[in-house]
Amino acid sequence: MILRATHVSKVYHLDGEEVKALDDISLSIDKGEFVSIIGPSGSGKSTLMHIIGLLDSPSSGEVLLEGQDVTKLSEKSLAKLRNQHIGFVFQQFNLLPRTSALENVELPMYYGGVDAQERQQKAIEMLNLVGLSERMDHWPNQLSGGQQQRVAIARSLVMNPAIVLADEPTGNLDSKTGQEILRLFHQLHDQGHTIVLVTHDGNIAAQAKRQIRISDGKIEK
């Protein structure tokens, strides 16, 4: 098992009021799974992704990543775990604008202390994997939206993460390009990668082997 969340709740205090974004969520994700988390805007799905991605902490409950309880770790320890064990793909791509595709993919390895030669070799390998061998020296503004998302996916894989979290990864793409990105996720899953796809779109969620539906901060039974 890669990840287990048990009785996780998240409460925000806004203008003196208590807002429960997540309410007693329990779920598990096994190695090699392709899972979608689906829900409308405001359902809590992004909050859940932030918690299982170690970007936020629950107000209560337990989160285990590869058997380790992460809810009591320092921010420094969480940052190290995120870099080494979780790959992120976001709707906005989040590429550095004045940095080549190759250098963008190298970034997690730079923060992980990987030496320059190994960084470059691994980044080239990942860009080949996502079909961008001819675009390695291009800046993001020289790439199409689909190509930028492929760079982001390559970057998410370079540390050989335990799990890849994709938050609305086709949201900024036209339908044809979005389908190409989804096909790439299927290829990665077929190669053994564990993927969690967060979306509001039922057609996209249906691409996954298992769907987790969330509404009003709760998992629908």
N, C-alpha and C positions, 0 to 999 in steps of 0.2 A: 504494500500500500504506500502511495506517495504522500497523500494528504488526508487528514481527518479533522473535521471541525465538529465539536461537541457542545451543544447547548450555548451557541454563540449569540449574544445580543449586543447591539450597539445603540447607545443613547446619546443624543446631542441635546445641549441646552441652548435654546435660541430665544432671546428676549424674555428670559424668565420662564419659558415653557420647556417641558421635556418632550422631545421628539424621538420616538423609537424607530430607528431606521431598519434594524434587524431584530427579530423577536424569536429567540430560542431556535436557532438554525443548527441542524446537525446534518452533515453529509460526509461522504468519503469518495476519494478518487484513487483508482488503482493504476499501477504502472501500465503504460501502453493504451490507456483509454482515450477516446475522443468524446468529450462531454460538452454539451452546450448549457449555459445558464440563460434562461429567457424570462423576460418580464417587461412590462411597460415602463415608461419613464416614471421615476419616483418609487419604483417597486422595492428598491434595495439591492438590485443586482450589482450596481457599481460599487456600493459599499462593501458587499460581500467579496467582490473581486479584489478590492483594496486590502481587505483583511487576509484573504488566503494568499495574496501576493506580498504580504508583509509590508505594505505601504501604510497600514493603519492597524491599530490594536483594538480588540473587542472590549466592550465595557464589562462583559462577563463571559465565561465559557473558556474552552480550551481549543487551541489549534496546534496540531502536530504536523510537522513537515519531515518526512522520512523518519518518523519515530521521535523526533525532538520537539519538546514543548517550546514554542516560540513566543508565547504570550508574556514571558517574564524576562526576555532578553533585552539588553541595552540597544539603543539605536545604532551604535557602531556594529554590534554583533548582527543585528537585523540587516544592515546594509551589506555586510559581507555575505550573509546567507542569500540575500536577494541576487547579488551579483553572480554567485557561484551556482545557485540551484534553480533560479526562476528566470525564464525568458519572457520579455514583454513585447507585445505588438499592439500599438494604439491606433485609433482612428486618424490621428493627426500626423502619423509617421514619426515625429519627434527626431528628425535628423538634424545634425549641425549644418547650417547652410553653407559655410565657407570651408567645408571639409569634404574630401572625395568620398565616394561610395566605399572604397577600401578602408579609408581611415575611420569612417563611421562604424563599420563593422568591427574594426579593431578595438573600439573604445572600451567595451567591457573587459577585454583582456588587459588593456593598459591599467585600468583600475584594479585588476586582479593580480598585477605584478608579473605578467607573462613577458618574457623577453621579446625584443623587437622582431627577431627573425621568425620565431614561432608565431607571433601575432600575425605577421604578414602571411605566412604560409596557411594558417588556419582561416584567415579572412578570405583569401583567394579560394580556398576549398569551399567555404560556405557560399560565396558569390557564384561559383560554378554550379553549386547544388540548386540555387534558385534561378539559374539561367541568365546570369548577368556577367558572364566572363568578358564580354565586350564593352562593359560600361564601368569598369572598376575605377577609372580615373575621372569620371564625371562627377560634378557637383550636383546636389539635389535639384537645383533649378534647371539643370540640363537633362533631367529625367522626367518621364511621365509619372502620373500618380501611381499607376500599377508598378512601375519600376522602383519608385521610392518605397512602396510597401514591401517589395521583394528585398530591398536593402534592409529594411527594418526587420523582416523575418530572418534574414541571414544573421543580422546582429543578435537577434534573440537566441540563436542556436550556437554561437561560437564557444560558449562556456560549457557546452553539453549539459544543459539544465535538466533537472528532474522533471520539470513541467513548463509548458509554454502557455501563458495567459494572453489571449487575444481579445481586446475590448473593442467591439464594433469595427473589426479590421477592414470591412468593405464599405464603411459609412461614407467615405469621401470619394468613392470610386463609381464610375458608371457600371451598369449591370453586367456588361460583357467582361470588363476588367475585374469586377468583383467575382464573377464565376471563375476566372483564371486563378485568382488568389485562393478561392475555396478549393480548387483542384490541387493547388500546391499544398494546402493543409492536409488533404487526403493522402497525397504522396508522402508527406512527412509522417503521418500516422501509420501508413503502411510500412514505413521504415522503422517503426517502433517508438516514435515520439509520443509523449503524453500531452494532449492538447485540451485546454478548456477555452471554449469560445463563448464570449458574453455578447448577447444581442437582444434587440427588441423585436426582431423580424422572425416570424415563425418559419418561413421558407429557409432562411439561413440556419436557424436552430436545428431544423430537420436534417441537415447535412451530418450532424453528429450521430454517433451510435447510441447515445443516451442523452435525454433532456431532463434538466432540472428546472422546474417552473417556480418562479418566485412572485409573490403578490403581497403587497402591504407588509413587507418585511418577513414574510413566512414562506416556507416551501409548501407548495400545494401538494396534497396527498393524492 
